[in-house]
Amino acid sequence: MKLTVVARSLQARSTLTKIIGLSQVRFFQPDFTPRDPKAKPKKYKYPPFYDPYGPRPPPSDKIIALAERIAALPAAERSQIGPTLGEKLRHPKLQEISVDGLDMGSEGGAAAGSSNVEEKKEKTAFDVKLEKFDAASKIKVIKEVRAFTNLGLKEAKDLVEKVPAILKQGVTKEEANGIIEKIKAAGGVAVME
């Protein structure tokens, strides 16, 4: 019985070898030697920097002389080389990129400071943030959160448990005050930002 099973498996392997080829079969490979666990890993020597274009020919004598003359110039004259060379070679001028719709955060500089002043003048969209709630009224707060958001029971429960959390964004002042009153009646504390 066992002999027939072994014979069939050997026949299957030989036909598999004929169908797929020798390169795809890894049964009983005699040339495989396991790695010595005590051997140290091979160290490869990497180049000091990666040059995707390969080796380049050395610069000509004219280029070397020009580089030496540029290096000998004072700093004020060296700063004029780039723009002058751009004009001579007729490079297109770089245009400024508009950042009107981007929120620059604290890195915005003077432009961001002026936009903050405009926001303080007339802010129309507010965020409602749940600060805290009574443990006894947790279910009531979850029901109120579900009432004015389109969240399911599990999502509303997770949101309430992650206090402080923003409940609704971009609402009018009247709607925000209504939400705050409903949360307060349910036993929670919400603020408008």
C-alpha positions in Angstrom: 0.0 0.0 0.0 2.7 2.5 1.0 4.9 1.5 -1.9 2.1 2.3 -4.4 1.6 5.8 -2.9 5.3 6.6 -3.1 5.5 5.3 -6.7 2.5 7.5 -7.7 4.0 10.6 -6.0 7.3 10.0 -7.9 5.4 9.6 -11.2 3.5 12.8 -10.5 6.7 14.7 -9.8 8.4 13.4 -13.0 5.4 14.4 -15.1 5.3 17.8 -13.3 8.9 18.3 -14.2 8.1 17.5 -17.8 5.2 19.9 -17.9 6.7 22.9 -16.0 10.4 22.4 -16.6 13.4 21.9 -14.3 13.7 25.5 -13.3 10.3 25.6 -11.5 10.7 22.4 -9.4 12.6 22.6 -6.1 12.3 18.9 -5.0 15.6 17.4 -3.9 18.0 20.0 -5.3 21.5 18.7 -4.6 23.2 22.0 -5.1 21.3 23.7 -2.2 23.5 24.2 0.9 22.1 25.9 4.0 23.8 29.0 5.3 26.2 28.5 8.1 24.7 30.1 11.3 28.1 31.0 12.7 29.3 32.7 9.5 29.5 36.6 9.6 27.4 38.5 7.1 29.0 39.8 3.9 29.9 43.4 3.9 29.4 45.2 0.6 31.2 48.4 -0.3 28.8 51.1 -1.4 29.9 54.1 -3.4 30.0 57.4 -1.3 27.1 58.8 -3.4 24.7 57.6 -6.0 25.1 58.9 -9.5 22.2 57.8 -11.7 24.0 58.9 -14.9 27.2 57.0 -14.3 30.7 58.3 -14.6 31.1 61.6 -16.4 34.1 63.0 -18.2 36.2 65.5 -16.3 35.4 69.2 -17.0 37.5 71.0 -19.7 40.2 73.6 -18.8 37.9 76.5 -19.8 35.2 75.3 -17.3 37.8 75.0 -14.6 39.2 78.4 -15.3 35.7 79.9 -15.3 34.8 78.2 -12.0 38.0 79.6 -10.4 37.2 83.2 -11.7 33.6 82.9 -10.3 34.9 81.7 -6.9 37.3 84.6 -6.7 34.5 87.2 -7.2 33.1 89.0 -4.1 29.8 87.7 -2.7 27.7 90.7 -4.1 28.9 90.0 -7.6 28.4 86.2 -7.3 24.7 86.8 -6.3 24.2 88.6 -9.7 25.5 85.7 -11.8 22.3 83.6 -11.6 19.8 86.3 -12.8 22.2 87.6 -15.5 22.8 84.1 -16.8 19.1 83.4 -16.9 18.5 86.5 -19.0 21.3 85.7 -21.4 20.1 82.1 -21.9 16.4 83.3 -22.0 15.1 81.1 -19.3 11.5 81.7 -18.4 10.9 83.7 -15.3 9.4 81.8 -12.4 6.0 82.9 -11.4 4.7 83.0 -7.9 2.3 80.3 -6.8 -1.0 81.5 -5.4 -1.7 80.3 -1.9 -5.1 81.9 -1.4 -7.0 78.7 -0.7 -4.4 77.0 1.3 -4.3 77.0 5.1 -0.7 77.9 6.0 -1.1 77.5 9.7 1.5 79.2 11.9 4.0 79.2 9.0 2.0 81.6 6.9 3.8 84.8 8.1 2.1 88.2 7.5 -0.4 86.8 5.0 -1.8 84.3 7.4 -2.0 86.9 10.1 -4.1 89.2 8.0 -6.5 86.3 7.1 -6.9 85.5 10.8 -8.0 89.1 11.4 -10.6 88.8 8.7 -11.9 85.5 10.2 -12.4 87.2 13.6 -14.4 90.0 12.0 -17.2 87.9 10.7 -17.0 84.2 11.4 -20.0 82.4 10.0 -19.1 78.7 10.4 -18.6 77.2 13.8 -17.6 73.8 15.2 -19.4 72.2 18.1 -17.1 70.3 20.5 -18.2 67.9 23.3 -16.1 68.7 26.3 -17.5 66.3 29.0 -20.6 64.5 30.1 -22.1 62.9 33.3 -21.5 59.1 33.4 -25.1 58.6 34.4 -26.4 60.5 31.3 -24.1 58.8 28.8 -27.0 57.1 26.9 -29.0 60.4 26.6 -25.9 62.2 25.2 -25.4 59.4 22.7 -29.0 59.7 21.6 -28.7 63.5 21.2 -25.5 63.0 19.2 -27.3 60.6 16.9 -30.1 63.0 16.5 -28.1 65.8 14.8 -25.4 63.7 13.1 -25.9 60.9 10.6 -24.0 58.4 12.7 -25.0 54.9 13.7 -25.2 53.8 17.3 -21.7 52.4 17.5 -20.1 55.4 15.8 -22.0 57.8 18.0 -20.9 55.8 21.1 -17.3 55.8 20.0 -17.4 59.6 19.4 -18.9 60.3 22.8 -16.3 58.1 24.5 -13.5 60.0 22.8 -14.2 63.2 24.8 -13.2 65.9 24.0 -14.4 65.4 20.4 -15.8 67.6 17.6 -19.4 66.7 17.1 -20.3 68.8 14.1 -18.3 71.2 11.9 -19.2 74.2 9.8 -22.6 75.0 11.4 -24.3 78.4 11.8 -24.2 80.2 15.2 -27.9 79.5 15.8 -27.7 75.8 14.9 -24.6 75.5 17.1 -26.4 77.1 20.1 -29.3 74.7 19.6 -27.0 71.7 19.6 -25.2 73.0 22.8 -28.6 73.5 24.5 -29.7 69.9 23.6 -26.4 68.4 24.8 -26.7 70.4 28.0 -30.3 69.2 28.6 -29.1 65.6 28.1 -26.3 66.0 30.7 -23.3 66.9 28.7 -21.1 70.0 28.2 -20.5 71.3 24.6 -18.7 74.4 23.5 -18.7 76.4 20.2 -15.3 77.0 18.5 
